[in-house]
C-alpha cells in the first residue's frame, strides 16, 4: 500500500507534458524503493519520468534523452 501511495503521489506531481502509464509508474516506484539508481528502457515517457522518482533513465538504444 505504501508503494502504491508513493507511485500515485509521484504521478500526480509529474508535469502535464509527461504521460506515464500506471504500470510504468509502479515499475519506477519499485526501483526507487529498492535503492536502484538507474532504470533501463527505450520508452521515452518513462525516461522523462525517471528523474521524478530519483532515478537516472538510461535509453537501451543508446540515444540520449
ABEGO torsion letter per residue (X at the ends): XAAAAAAAAAAAABBAABBBBAAAAAAAAAAAAAGBABBBBABAAAAAAAAAAGBBBBBAAGBBX
